[in-house]
Amino acid sequence: MWNPFRRRRPEAAFPKPKWPPIQNLDSIDIFGKRRDGGLDLCIVASQPLDGDAETLESIRHKVSSYLTAIRSEKFQAEMGYRTLEQTTIIIACDHPIHPVAMAVIEECKALAAGQGVRLKLQKSTARFLGL
């Protein structure tokens, strides 16, 4: 018999996405130069970030790709030689984030900080775009 007071398992709130929530793992989704001279690079999550191993690895891979890109000479020349301290990677996710995915994001924050780059989570892509 169905019990309305039974707590749902956390996995039930994060069904398998219809497509990967983070795509184009080796390219930058969105970037913008700030008025203060800084640079923001945005990773867009198009669906909830579930706890599936594929999703977790895509988060790690995408952040690693961004960290590699911002250290490249070609990218730095194109962006006007911003220092790493002026650079922020933003994970924009308008959807729920599984606790395991959140732990991976925290792991990526530490990785980025170790390279002098700030990584932050933002709940709205529209806010990044200034809408």
N, CA, C and O atoms as a printed pandas DataFrame, in Angstrom:
     atom_number atom_name residue_name chain_id  residue_number  x_coord  y_coord  z_coord
0              1         N          MET        A               1    0.830   -1.173    0.000
1              2        CA          MET        A               1    0.000    0.000    0.000
2              3         C          MET        A               1    0.883    1.247    0.000
3              4         O          MET        A               1    1.918    1.278    0.665
4              5         N          TRP        A               2    0.479    2.257   -0.733
5              6        CA          TRP        A               2    1.235    3.495   -0.869
6              7         C          TRP        A               2    1.157    4.294    0.418
7              8         O          TRP        A               2    0.074    4.444    0.984
8              9         N          ASN        A               3    2.267    4.801    0.885
9             10        CA          ASN        A               3    2.334    5.579    2.109
10            11         C          ASN        A               3    2.786    6.997    1.755
11            12         O          ASN        A               3    3.922    7.178    1.316
12            13         N          PRO        A               4    1.925    8.011    1.935
13            14        CA          PRO        A               4    2.290    9.378    1.562
14            15         C          PRO        A               4    3.395    9.967    2.449
15            16         O          PRO        A               4    3.992   10.985    2.098
16            17         N          PHE        A               5    3.668    9.335    3.590
17            18        CA          PHE        A               5    4.683    9.857    4.503
18            19         C          PHE        A               5    6.051    9.190    4.317
19            20         O          PHE        A               5    7.030    9.568    4.961
20            21         N          ARG        A               6    6.099    8.213    3.444
21            22        CA          ARG        A               6    7.363    7.547    3.182
22            23         C          ARG        A               6    8.278    8.499    2.415
23            24         O          ARG        A               6    7.873    9.133    1.441
24            25         N          ARG        A               7    9.479    8.577    2.867
25            26        CA          ARG        A               7   10.448    9.448    2.204
26            27         C          ARG        A               7   10.928    8.784    0.925
27            28         O          ARG        A               7   11.200    7.583    0.887
28            29         N          ARG        A               8   11.025    9.587   -0.108
29            30        CA          ARG        A               8   11.533    9.063   -1.366
30            31         C          ARG        A               8   13.043    8.910   -1.264
31            32         O          ARG        A               8   13.713    9.669   -0.564
32            33         N          ARG        A               9   13.558    7.935   -1.960
33            34        CA          ARG        A               9   15.005    7.782   -2.036
34            35         C          ARG        A               9   15.566    8.955   -2.822
35            36         O          ARG        A               9   14.922    9.425   -3.760
36            37         N          PRO        A              10   16.760    9.445   -2.460
37            38        CA          PRO        A              10   17.356   10.573   -3.178
38            39         C          PRO        A              10   17.478   10.329   -4.681
39            40         O          PRO        A              10   17.341   11.264   -5.468
40            41         N          GLU        A              11   17.736    9.071   -5.092
41            42        CA          GLU        A              11   17.883    8.761   -6.507
42            43         C          GLU        A              11   16.592    9.035   -7.283
43            44         O          GLU        A              11   16.632    9.347   -8.473
44            45         N          ALA        A              12   15.443    8.916   -6.600
45            46        CA          ALA        A              12   14.165    9.133   -7.275
46            47         C          ALA        A              12   14.001   10.580   -7.711
47            48         O          ALA        A              12   13.292   10.849   -8.680
48            49         N          ALA        A              13   14.640   11.523   -7.016
49            50        CA          ALA        A              13   14.549   12.935   -7.378
50            51         C          ALA        A              13   15.473   13.278   -8.546
51            52         O          ALA        A              13   15.370   14.364   -9.116
52            53         N          PHE        A              14   16.356   12.382   -8.899
53            54        CA          PHE        A              14   17.322   12.629   -9.965
54            55         C          PHE        A              14   17.259   11.504  -10.988
55            56         O          PHE        A              14   18.146   10.652  -11.030
56            57         N          PRO        A              15   16.215   11.496  -11.814
57            58        CA          PRO        A              15   16.135   10.454  -12.839
58            59         C          PRO        A              15   17.255   10.627  -13.861
59            60         O          PRO        A              15   17.818   11.712  -14.001
60            61         N          LYS        A              16   17.564    9.567  -14.560
61            62        CA          LYS        A              16   18.610    9.608  -15.597
62            63         C          LYS        A              16   18.228   10.656  -16.633
63            64         O          LYS        A              16   17.127   10.608  -17.180
64            65         N          PRO        A              17   19.125   11.605  -16.911
65            66        CA          PRO        A              17   18.834   12.635  -17.910
66            67         C          PRO        A              17   18.606   12.031  -19.294
67            68         O          PRO        A              17   19.132   10.964  -19.611
68            69         N          LYS        A              18   17.823   12.719  -20.106
69            70        CA          LYS        A              18   17.553   12.260  -21.471
70            71         C          LYS        A              18   18.774   12.447  -22.364
71            72         O          LYS        A              18   18.952   11.717  -23.339
72            73         N          TRP        A              19   19.596   13.402  -22.040
73            74        CA          TRP        A              19   20.851   13.656  -22.745
74            75         C          TRP        A              19   21.856   14.111  -21.688
75            76         O          TRP        A              19   21.452   14.457  -20.578
76            77         N          PRO        A              20   23.134   14.119  -21.997
77            78        CA          PRO        A              20   24.132   14.541  -21.000
78            79         C          PRO        A              20   23.890   15.989  -20.569
79            80         O          PRO        A              20   23.731   16.864  -21.420
80            81         N          PRO        A              21   23.861   16.251  -19.271
81            82        CA          PRO        A              21   23.600   17.613  -18.805
82            83         C          PRO        A              21   24.745   18.583  -19.109
83            84         O          PRO        A              21   24.527   19.792  -19.200
84            85         N          ILE        A              22   25.941   18.066  -19.262
85            86        CA          ILE        A              22   27.101   18.887  -19.646
86            87         C          ILE        A              22   27.638   18.292  -20.940
87            88         O          ILE        A              22   27.952   17.104  -21.018
88            89         N          GLN        A              23   27.735   19.153  -21.961
89            90        CA          GLN        A              23   28.111   18.677  -23.291
90            91         C          GLN        A              23   29.333   19.417  -23.816
91            92         O          GLN        A              23   29.841   20.339  -23.178
92            93         N          ASN        A              24   29.797   18.996  -24.990
93            94        CA          ASN        A              24   30.952   19.627  -25.644
94            95         C          ASN        A              24   32.093   19.792  -24.644
95            96         O          ASN        A              24   32.530   20.905  -24.352
96            97         N          LEU        A              25   32.556   18.681  -24.137
97            98        CA          LEU        A              25   33.494   18.675  -23.013
98            99         C          LEU        A              25   34.821   19.377  -23.281
99           100         O          LEU        A              25   35.494   19.789  -22.336
100          101         N          ASP        A              26   35.202   19.519  -24.518
101          102        CA          ASP        A              26   36.480   20.143  -24.832
102          103         C          ASP        A              26   36.343   21.548  -25.416
103          104         O          ASP        A              26   37.271   22.055  -26.047
104          105         N          SER        A              27   35.187   22.173  -25.205
105          106        CA          SER        A              27   35.023   23.548  -25.686
106          107         C          SER        A              27   34.396   24.414  -24.590
107          108         O          SER        A              27   33.776   23.911  -23.653
108          109         N          ILE        A              28   34.575   25.712  -24.734
109          110        CA          ILE        A              28   34.042   26.666  -23.757
110          111         C          ILE        A              28   32.625   27.035  -24.174
111          112         O          ILE        A              28   32.394   27.424  -25.318
112          113         N          ASP        A              29   31.679   26.915  -23.249
113          114        CA          ASP        A              29   30.274   27.199  -23.553
114          115         C          ASP        A              29   30.050   28.697  -23.771
115          116         O          ASP        A              29   29.587   29.115  -24.832
116          117         N          ILE        A              30   30.382   29.493  -22.764
117          118        CA          ILE        A              30   30.167   30.942  -22.807
118          119         C          ILE        A              30   31.322   31.603  -22.060
119          120         O          ILE        A              30   31.795   31.072  -21.055
120          121         N          PHE        A              31   31.778   32.756  -22.543
121          122        CA          PHE        A              31   32.760   33.522  -21.787
122          123         C          PHE        A              31   32.443   34.996  -21.929
123          124         O          PHE        A              31   31.785   35.418  -22.880
124          125         N          GLY        A              32   32.913   35.765  -20.983
125          126        CA          GLY        A              32   32.702   37.204  -21.034
126          127         C          GLY        A              32   33.793   37.933  -20.282
127          128         O          GLY        A              32   34.260   37.489  -19.234
128          129         N          LYS        A              33   34.188   39.065  -20.845
129          130        CA          LYS        A              33   35.174   39.924  -20.187
130          131         C          LYS        A              33   34.422   40.880  -19.269
131          132         O          LYS        A              33   33.466   41.532  -19.690
132          133         N          ARG        A              34   34.858   40.961  -18.011
133          134        CA          ARG        A              34   34.217   41.846  -17.044
134          135         C          ARG        A              34   34.787   43.254  -17.156
135          136         O          ARG        A              34   35.907   43.444  -17.630
136          137         N          ARG        A              35   34.019   44.225  -16.724
137          138        CA          ARG        A              35   34.462   45.621  -16.748
138          139         C          ARG        A              35   35.668   45.865  -15.843
139          140         O          ARG        A              35   36.467   46.769  -16.089
140          141         N          ASP        A              36   35.791   45.047  -14.787
141          142        CA          ASP        A              36   36.921   45.222  -13.872
142          143         C          ASP        A              36   38.208   44.578  -14.403
143          144         O          ASP        A              36   39.228   44.564  -13.714
144          145         N          GLY        A              37   38.153   44.050  -15.622
145          146        CA          GLY        A              37   39.325   43.443  -16.238
146          147         C          GLY        A              37   39.380   41.936  -16.083
147          148         O          GLY        A              37   40.267   41.286  -16.638
148          149         N          GLY        A              38   38.448   41.376  -15.340
149          150        CA          GLY        A              38   38.423   39.936  -15.142
150          151         C          GLY        A              38   37.769   39.206  -16.299
151          152         O          GLY        A              38   37.293   39.820  -17.254
152          153         N          LEU        A              39   37.754   37.905  -16.198
153          154        CA          LEU        A              39   37.198   37.053  -17.233
154          155         C          LEU        A              39   36.344   35.980  -16.573
155          156         O          LEU        A              39   36.782   35.313  -15.635
156          157         N          ASP        A              40   35.124   35.821  -17.070
157          158        CA          ASP        A              40   34.225   34.775  -16.601
158          159         C          ASP        A              40   34.033   33.755  -17.717
159          160         O          ASP        A              40   33.779   34.116  -18.866
160          161         N          LEU        A              41   34.157   32.486  -17.367
161          162        CA          LEU        A              41   33.890   31.396  -18.298
162          163         C          LEU        A              41   32.783   30.555  -17.698
163          164         O          LEU        A              41   32.850   30.181  -16.527
164          165         N          CYS        A              42   31.775   30.256  -18.481
165          166        CA          CYS        A              42   30.590   29.584  -17.950
166          167         C          CYS        A              42   30.450   28.176  -18.517
167          168         O          CYS        A              42   30.565   27.957  -19.723
168          169         N          ILE        A              43   30.199   27.230  -17.620
169          170        CA          ILE        A              43   29.836   25.861  -17.984
170          171         C          ILE        A              43   28.332   25.767  -17.782
171          172         O          ILE        A              43   27.842   26.022  -16.682
172          173         N          VAL        A              44   27.597   25.407  -18.815
173          174        CA          VAL        A              44   26.142   25.365  -18.749
174          175         C          VAL        A              44   25.678   23.925  -18.551
175          176         O          VAL        A              44   26.023   23.039  -19.334
176          177         N          ALA        A              45   24.895   23.702  -17.498
177          178        CA          ALA        A              45   24.266   22.397  -17.261
178          179         C          ALA        A              45   22.832   22.490  -17.766
179          180         O          ALA        A              45   22.033   23.260  -17.233
180          181         N          SER        A              46   22.505   21.715  -18.785
181          182        CA          SER        A              46   21.203   21.823  -19.434
182          183         C          SER        A              46   20.115   20.969  -18.790
183          184         O          SER        A              46   18.947   21.064  -19.169
184          185         N          GLN        A              47   20.485   20.148  -17.832
185          186        CA          GLN        A              47   19.544   19.285  -17.112
186          187         C          GLN        A              47   20.049   19.120  -15.684
187          188         O          GLN        A              47   21.143   19.582  -15.358
188          189         N          PRO        A              48   19.259   18.460  -14.822
189          190        CA          PRO        A              48   19.747   18.206  -13.461
190          191         C          PRO        A              48   21.067   17.442  -13.488
191          192         O          PRO        A              48   21.288   16.585  -14.343
192          193         N          LEU        A              49   21.933   17.770  -12.539
193          194        CA          LEU        A              49   23.198   17.057  -12.409
194          195         C          LEU        A              49   22.972   15.883  -11.467
195          196         O          LEU        A              49   22.901   16.048  -10.249
196          197         N          ASP        A              50   22.862   14.706  -12.047
197          198        CA          ASP        A              50   22.590   13.507  -11.257
198          199         C          ASP        A              50   23.887   12.921  -10.718
199          200         O          ASP        A              50   24.964   13.474  -10.939
200          201         N          GLY        A              51   23.783   11.815  -10.020
201          202        CA          GLY        A              51   24.947   11.191   -9.416
202          203         C          GLY        A              51   25.557   10.095  -10.266
203          204         O          GLY        A              51   26.394    9.337   -9.775
204          205         N          ASP        A              52   25.165    9.990  -11.523
205          206        CA          ASP        A              52   25.676    8.979  -12.430
206          207         C          ASP        A              52   27.158    9.215  -12.709
207          208         O          ASP        A              52   27.599   10.358  -12.824
208          209         N          ALA        A              53   27.918    8.137  -12.815
209          210        CA          ALA        A              53   29.366    8.239  -13.039
210          211         C          ALA        A              53   29.687    9.046  -14.301
211          212         O          ALA        A              53   30.663    9.796  -14.316
212          213         N          GLU        A              54   28.893    8.905  -15.343
213          214        CA          GLU        A              54   29.127    9.647  -16.591
214          215         C          GLU        A              54   28.969   11.157  -16.371
215          216         O          GLU        A              54   29.760   11.946  -16.888
216          217         N          THR        A              55   27.963   11.551  -15.614
217          218        CA          THR        A              55   27.749   12.970  -15.312
218          219         C          THR        A              55   28.885   13.520  -14.462
219          220         O          THR        A              55   29.385   14.615  -14.717
220          221         N          LEU        A              56   29.288   12.766  -13.460
221          222        CA          LEU        A              56   30.372   13.206  -12.576
222          223         C          LEU        A              56   31.671   13.373  -13.349
223          224         O          LEU        A              56   32.403   14.341  -13.143
224          225         N          GLU        A              57   31.957   12.427  -14.241
225          226        CA          GLU        A              57   33.171   12.529  -15.042
226          227         C          GLU        A              57   33.090   13.700  -16.017
227          228         O          GLU        A              57   34.107   14.333  -16.303
228          229         N          SER        A              58   31.895   13.999  -16.532
229          230        CA          SER        A              58   31.767   15.132  -17.458
230          231         C          SER        A              58   32.027   16.463  -16.735
231          232         O          SER        A              58   32.586   17.388  -17.323
232          233         N          ILE        A              59   31.626   16.558  -15.476
233          234        CA          ILE        A              59   31.918   17.767  -14.691
234          235         C          ILE        A              59   33.430   17.922  -14.553
235          236         O          ILE        A              59   33.981   18.989  -14.824
236          237         N          ARG        A              60   34.090   16.854  -14.132
237          238        CA          ARG        A              60   35.550   16.898  -13.952
238          239         C          ARG        A              60   36.265   17.236  -15.266
239          240         O          ARG        A              60   37.181   18.057  -15.293
240          241         N          HIS        A              61   35.832   16.592  -16.348
241          242        CA          HIS        A              61   36.476   16.789  -17.650
242          243         C          HIS        A              61   36.299   18.227  -18.134
243          244         O          HIS        A              61   37.251   18.848  -18.608
244          245         N          LYS        A              62   35.089   18.750  -18.015
245          246        CA          LYS        A              62   34.817   20.105  -18.507
246          247         C          LYS        A              62   35.629   21.132  -17.719
247          248         O          LYS        A              62   36.228   22.028  -18.314
248          249         N          VAL        A              63   35.657   21.016  -16.398
249          250        CA          VAL        A              63   36.445   21.947  -15.580
250          251         C          VAL        A              63   37.923   21.841  -15.945
251          252         O          VAL        A              63   38.603   22.860  -16.066
252          253         N          SER        A              64   38.423   20.630  -16.121
253          254        CA          SER        A              64   39.816   20.430  -16.506
254          255         C          SER        A              64   40.105   21.066  -17.868
255          256         O          SER        A              64   41.161   21.668  -18.059
256          257         N          SER        A              65   39.173   20.935  -18.809
257          258        CA          SER        A              65   39.332   21.559  -20.125
258          259         C          SER        A              65   39.415   23.071  -20.009
259          260         O          SER        A              65   40.227   23.705  -20.683
260          261         N          TYR        A              66   38.577   23.652  -19.159
261          262        CA          TYR        A              66   38.612   25.102  -18.961
262          263         C          TYR        A              66   39.934   25.541  -18.341
263          264         O          TYR        A              66   40.511   26.547  -18.756
264          265         N          LEU        A              67   40.415   24.795  -17.354
265          266        CA          LEU        A              67   41.678   25.142  -16.711
266          267         C          LEU        A              67   42.845   25.050  -17.694
267          268         O          LEU        A              67   43.762   25.870  -17.649
268          269         N          THR        A              68   42.809   24.065  -18.572
269          270        CA          THR        A              68   43.843   23.930  -19.595
270          271         C          THR        A              68   43.758   25.092  -20.581
271          272         O          THR        A              68   44.781   25.671  -20.947
272          273         N          ALA        A              69   42.553   25.432  -21.008
273          274        CA          ALA        A              69   42.364   26.507  -21.992
274          275         C          ALA        A              69   42.867   27.847  -21.465
275          276         O          ALA        A              69   43.548   28.581  -22.181
276          277         N          ILE        A              70   42.532   28.169  -20.215
277          278        CA          ILE        A              70   42.884   29.501  -19.720
278          279         C          ILE        A              70   44.389   29.663  -19.488
279          280         O          ILE        A              70   44.880   30.784  -19.361
280          281         N          ARG        A              71   45.114   28.556  -19.433
281          282        CA          ARG        A              71   46.560   28.636  -19.298
282          283         C          ARG        A              71   47.273   28.651  -20.656
283          284         O          ARG        A              71   48.485   28.859  -20.714
284          285         N          SER        A              72   46.531   28.434  -21.743
285          286        CA          SER        A              72   47.191   28.376  -23.056
286          287         C          SER        A              72   47.550   29.774  -23.542
287          288         O          SER        A              72   46.831   30.741  -23.294
288          289         N          GLU        A              73   48.661   29.854  -24.229
289          290        CA          GLU        A              73   49.144   31.129  -24.765
290          291         C          GLU        A              73   48.137   31.721  -25.760
291          292         O          GLU        A              73   47.869   32.923  -25.738
292          293         N          LYS        A              74   47.592   30.884  -26.616
293          294        CA          LYS        A              74   46.633   31.359  -27.624
294          295         C          LYS        A              74   45.407   31.988  -26.962
295          296         O          LYS        A              74   44.967   33.069  -27.356
296          297         N          PHE        A              75   44.864   31.310  -25.962
297          298        CA          PHE        A              75   43.695   31.832  -25.259
298          299         C          PHE        A              75   44.035   33.131  -24.532
299          300         O          PHE        A              75   43.277   34.099  -24.598
300          301         N          GLN        A              76   45.158   33.151  -23.850
301          302        CA          GLN        A              76   45.568   34.347  -23.119
302          303         C          GLN        A              76   45.751   35.540  -24.062
303          304         O          GLN        A              76   45.350   36.658  -23.739
304          305         N          ALA        A              77   46.355   35.298  -25.221
305          306        CA          ALA        A              77   46.544   36.380  -26.197
306          307         C          ALA        A              77   45.196   36.898  -26.682
307          308         O          ALA        A              77   44.997   38.107  -26.811
308          309         N          GLU        A              78   44.278   35.985  -26.950
309          310        CA          GLU        A              78   42.953   36.372  -27.430
310          311         C          GLU        A              78   42.167   37.153  -26.375
311          312         O          GLU        A              78   41.411   38.064  -26.714
312          313         N          MET        A              79   42.341   36.806  -25.118
313          314        CA          MET        A              79   41.584   37.439  -24.035
314          315         C          MET        A              79   42.295   38.643  -23.427
315          316         O          MET        A              79   41.743   39.284  -22.532
316          317         N          GLY        A              80   43.475   38.963  -23.876
317          318        CA          GLY        A              80   44.163   40.143  -23.366
318          319         C          GLY        A              80   45.018   39.895  -22.146
319          320         O          GLY        A              80   45.224   40.797  -21.334
320          321         N          TYR        A              81   45.515   38.686  -22.010
321          322        CA          TYR        A              81   46.438   38.326  -20.928
322          323         C          TYR        A              81   45.904   38.657  -19.538
323          324         O          TYR        A              81   46.542   39.385  -18.778
324          325         N          ARG        A              82   44.750   38.127  -19.214
325          326        CA          ARG        A              82   44.204   38.241  -17.859
326          327         C          ARG        A              82   44.991   37.317  -16.932
327          328         O          ARG        A              82   45.418   36.237  -17.343
328          329         N          THR        A              83   45.179   37.736  -15.703
329          330        CA          THR        A              83   45.829   36.848  -14.742
330          331         C          THR        A              83   44.827   35.785  -14.310
331          332         O          THR        A              83   43.616   35.978  -14.410
332          333         N          LEU        A              84   45.343   34.674  -13.833
333          334        CA          LEU        A              84   44.461   33.599  -13.388
334          335         C          LEU        A              84   43.586   34.056  -12.224
335          336         O          LEU        A              84   42.445   33.614  -12.094
336          337         N          GLU        A              85   44.115   34.937  -11.380
337          338        CA          GLU        A              85   43.340   35.437  -10.243
338          339         C          GLU        A              85   42.136   36.271  -10.696
339          340         O          GLU        A              85   41.180   36.444   -9.940
340          341         N          GLN        A              86   42.184   36.784  -11.923
341          342        CA          GLN        A              86   41.069   37.570  -12.470
342          343         C          GLN        A              86   40.056   36.687  -13.185
343          344         O          GLN        A              86   39.076   37.189  -13.735
344          345         N          THR        A              87   40.281   35.382  -13.182
345          346        CA          THR        A              87   39.455   34.462  -13.951
346          347         C          THR        A              87   38.542   33.659  -13.031
347          348         O          THR        A              87   38.968   33.141  -11.999
348          349         N          THR        A              88   37.282   33.570  -13.434
349          350        CA          THR        A              88   36.300   32.786  -12.690
350          351         C          THR        A              88   35.625   31.802  -13.637
351          352         O          THR        A              88   35.175   32.174  -14.721
352          353         N          ILE        A              89   35.561   30.556  -13.219
353          354        CA          ILE        A              89   34.776   29.552  -13.936
354          355         C          ILE        A              89   33.458   29.431  -13.193
355          356         O          ILE        A              89   33.434   29.210  -11.982
356          357         N          ILE        A              90   32.371   29.575  -13.919
357          358        CA          ILE        A              90   31.039   29.518  -13.323
358          359         C          ILE        A              90   30.324   28.286  -13.858
359          360         O          ILE        A              90   30.229   28.095  -15.071
360          361         N          ILE        A              91   29.825   27.459  -12.963
361          362        CA          ILE        A              91   28.950   26.364  -13.368
362          363         C          ILE        A              91   27.527   26.875  -13.186
363          364         O          ILE        A              91   27.074   27.076  -12.059
364          365         N          ALA        A              92   26.824   27.085  -14.293
365          366        CA          ALA        A              92   25.460   27.615  -14.267
366          367         C          ALA        A              92   24.485   26.453  -14.414
367          368         O          ALA        A              92   24.472   25.753  -15.426
368          369         N          CYS        A              93   23.671   26.267  -13.381
369          370        CA          CYS        A              93   22.726   25.150  -13.376
370          371         C          CYS        A              93   21.396   25.616  -12.800
371          372         O          CYS        A              93   21.298   25.924  -11.612
372          373         N          ASP        A              94   20.379   25.666  -13.644
373          374        CA          ASP        A              94   19.034   26.053  -13.223
374          375         C          ASP        A              94   18.252   24.857  -12.670
375          376         O          ASP        A              94   17.054   24.966  -12.411
376          377         N          HIS        A              95   18.919   23.732  -12.491
377          378        CA          HIS        A              95   18.256   22.469  -12.152
378          379         C          HIS        A              95   18.782   21.915  -10.826
379          380         O          HIS        A              95   19.782   22.403  -10.300
380          381         N          PRO        A              96   18.106   20.896  -10.289
381          382        CA          PRO        A              96   18.597   20.270   -9.052
382          383         C          PRO        A              96   19.971   19.638   -9.250
383          384         O          PRO        A              96   20.323   19.202  -10.347
384          385         N          ILE        A              97   20.733   19.600   -8.167
385          386        CA          ILE        A              97   22.070   19.012   -8.193
386          387         C          ILE        A              97   22.134   17.925   -7.125
387          388         O          ILE        A              97   21.911   18.182   -5.942
388          389         N          HIS        A              98   22.436   16.727   -7.557
389          390        CA          HIS        A              98   22.550   15.585   -6.649
390          391         C          HIS        A              98   23.707   15.843   -5.671
391          392         O          HIS        A              98   24.714   16.433   -6.062
392          393         N          PRO        A              99   23.580   15.412   -4.414
393          394        CA          PRO        A              99   24.660   15.624   -3.440
394          395         C          PRO        A              99   26.023   15.091   -3.892
395          396         O          PRO        A              99   27.051   15.691   -3.576
396          397         N          VAL        A             100   26.047   13.991   -4.615
397          398        CA          VAL        A             100   27.321   13.447   -5.100
398          399         C          VAL        A             100   27.909   14.383   -6.155
399          400         O          VAL        A             100   29.120   14.606   -6.177
400          401         N          ALA        A             101   27.069   14.928   -7.024
401          402        CA          ALA        A             101   27.541   15.896   -8.028
402          403         C          ALA        A             101   28.039   17.164   -7.336
403          404         O          ALA        A             101   29.025   17.762   -7.768
404          405         N          MET        A             102   27.367   17.571   -6.273
405          406        CA          MET        A             102   27.798   18.749   -5.520
406          407         C          MET        A             102   29.179   18.507   -4.913
407          408         O          MET        A             102   30.005   19.419   -4.872
408          409         N          ALA        A             103   29.434   17.294   -4.444
409          410        CA          ALA        A             103   30.746   16.960   -3.889
410          411         C          ALA        A             103   31.824   17.034   -4.979
411          412         O          ALA        A             103   32.946   17.464   -4.711
412          413         N          VAL        A             104   31.491   16.622   -6.192
413          414        CA          VAL        A             104   32.445   16.714   -7.297
414          415         C          VAL        A             104   32.709   18.174   -7.645
415          416         O          VAL        A             104   33.844   18.538   -7.955
416          417         N          ILE        A             105   31.689   19.006   -7.598
417          418        CA          ILE        A             105   31.880   20.437   -7.852
418          419         C          ILE        A             105   32.811   21.029   -6.794
419          420         O          ILE        A             105   33.683   21.836   -7.119
420          421         N          GLU        A             106   32.636   20.639   -5.547
421          422        CA          GLU        A             106   33.534   21.105   -4.481
422          423         C          GLU        A             106   34.966   20.635   -4.733
423          424         O          GLU        A             106   35.916   21.385   -4.507
424          425         N          GLU        A             107   35.116   19.410   -5.194
425          426        CA          GLU        A             107   36.431   18.873   -5.547
426          427         C          GLU        A             107   37.061   19.726   -6.664
427          428         O          GLU        A             107   38.253   20.031   -6.626
428          429         N          CYS        A             108   36.252   20.098   -7.641
429          430        CA          CYS        A             108   36.735   20.929   -8.751
430          431         C          CYS        A             108   37.080   22.349   -8.283
431          432         O          CYS        A             108   38.006   22.970   -8.806
432          433         N          LYS        A             109   36.334   22.857   -7.298
433          434        CA          LYS        A             109   36.668   24.171   -6.724
434          435         C          LYS        A             109   38.069   24.143   -6.127
435          436         O          LYS        A             109   38.851   25.074   -6.316
436          437         N          ALA        A             110   38.379   23.084   -5.414
437          438        CA          ALA        A             110   39.700   22.958   -4.806
438          439         C          ALA        A             110   40.783   22.833   -5.881
439          440         O          ALA        A             110   41.856   23.421   -5.750
440          441         N          LEU        A             111   40.507   22.079   -6.930
441          442        CA          LEU        A             111   41.453   21.945   -8.037
442          443         C          LEU        A             111   41.716   23.296   -8.688
443          444         O          LEU        A             111   42.867   23.659   -8.933
444          445         N          ALA        A             112   40.655   24.038   -8.965
445          446        CA          ALA        A             112   40.792   25.362   -9.589
446          447         C          ALA        A             112   41.548   26.318   -8.666
447          448         O          ALA        A             112   42.439   27.040   -9.113
448          449         N          ALA        A             113   41.197   26.322   -7.393
449          450        CA          ALA        A             113   41.852   27.208   -6.430
450          451         C          ALA        A             113   43.352   26.913   -6.359
451          452         O          ALA        A             113   44.163   27.825   -6.199
452          453         N          GLY        A             114   43.707   25.653   -6.476
453          454        CA          GLY        A             114   45.111   25.270   -6.470
454          455         C          GLY        A             114   45.873   25.830   -7.668
455          456         O          GLY        A             114   47.101   25.909   -7.647
456          457         N          GLN        A             115   45.145   26.215   -8.706
457          458        CA          GLN        A             115   45.757   26.799   -9.901
458          459         C          GLN        A             115   45.528   28.309   -9.969
459          460         O          GLN        A             115   45.837   28.947  -10.975
460          461         N          GLY        A             116   44.985   28.874   -8.889
461          462        CA          GLY        A             116   44.782   30.314   -8.824
462          463         C          GLY        A             116   43.525   30.818   -9.495
463          464         O          GLY        A             116   43.397   32.019   -9.736
464          465         N          VAL        A             117   42.584   29.923   -9.807
465          466        CA          VAL        A             117   41.342   30.281  -10.492
466          467         C          VAL        A             117   40.176   30.035   -9.545
467          468         O          VAL        A             117   40.163   29.053   -8.803
468          469         N          ARG        A             118   39.205   30.927   -9.575
469          470        CA          ARG        A             118   38.020   30.748   -8.744
470          471         C          ARG        A             118   36.965   29.975   -9.545
471          472         O          ARG        A             118   36.759   30.242  -10.729
472          473         N          LEU        A             119   36.308   29.029   -8.898
473          474        CA          LEU        A             119   35.191   28.298   -9.494
474          475         C          LEU        A             119   34.004   28.494   -8.584
475          476         O          LEU        A             119   34.111   28.327   -7.370
476          477         N          LYS        A             120   32.862   28.851   -9.169
477          478        CA          LYS        A             120   31.669   29.024   -8.352
478          479         C          LYS        A             120   30.466   28.438   -9.061
479          480         O          LYS        A             120   30.451   28.280  -10.282
480          481         N          LEU        A             121   29.469   28.122   -8.274
481          482        CA          LEU        A             121   28.211   27.588   -8.770
482          483         C          LEU        A             121   27.190   28.709   -8.787
483          484         O          LEU        A             121   27.055   29.452   -7.815
484          485         N          GLN        A             122   26.480   28.827   -9.882
485          486        CA          GLN        A             122   25.442   29.851  -10.007
486          487         C          GLN        A             122   24.163   29.156  -10.439
487          488         O          GLN        A             122   24.172   28.320  -11.342
488          489         N          LYS        A             123   23.079   29.505   -9.796
489          490        CA          LYS        A             123   21.811   28.830  -10.047
490          491         C          LYS        A             123   21.105   29.271  -11.325
491          492         O          LYS        A             123   20.139   28.629  -11.736
492          493         N          SER        A             124   21.554   30.337  -11.956
493          494        CA          SER        A             124   20.824   30.821  -13.126
494          495         C          SER        A             124   21.760   31.215  -14.253
495          496         O          SER        A             124   22.679   32.012  -14.065
496          497         N          THR        A             125   21.518   30.654  -15.414
497          498        CA          THR        A             125   22.254   31.029  -16.607
498          499         C          THR        A             125   21.867   32.442  -17.027
499          500         O          THR        A             125   22.707   33.197  -17.516
500          501         N          ALA        A             126   20.605   32.800  -16.839
501          502        CA          ALA        A             126   20.122   34.132  -17.238
502          503         C          ALA        A             126   20.889   35.228  -16.504
503          504         O          ALA        A             126   21.177   36.279  -17.078
504          505         N          ARG        A             127   21.218   34.985  -15.245
505          506        CA          ARG        A             127   21.968   35.964  -14.472
506          507         C          ARG        A             127   23.355   36.184  -15.055
507          508         O          ARG        A             127   23.846   37.313  -15.094
508          509         N          PHE        A             128   23.988   35.102  -15.511
509          510        CA          PHE        A             128   25.304   35.219  -16.139
510          511         C          PHE        A             128   25.213   36.051  -17.419
511          512         O          PHE        A             128   26.101   36.849  -17.718
512          513         N          LEU        A             129   24.138   35.856  -18.160
513          514        CA          LEU        A             129   23.982   36.560  -19.426
514          515         C          LEU        A             129   23.463   37.985  -19.256
515          516         O          LEU        A             129   23.313   38.714  -20.236
516          517         N          GLY        A             130   23.188   38.380  -18.012
517          518        CA          GLY        A             130   22.713   39.735  -17.751
518          519         C          GLY        A             130   21.247   39.949  -18.112
519          520         O          GLY        A             130   20.827   41.077  -18.370
520          521         N          LEU        A             131   20.474   38.876  -18.131
521          522        CA          LEU        A             131   19.048   38.983  -18.472
522          523         C          LEU        A             131   18.195   39.193  -17.241
523          524         O          LEU        A             131   16.973   39.303  -17.349
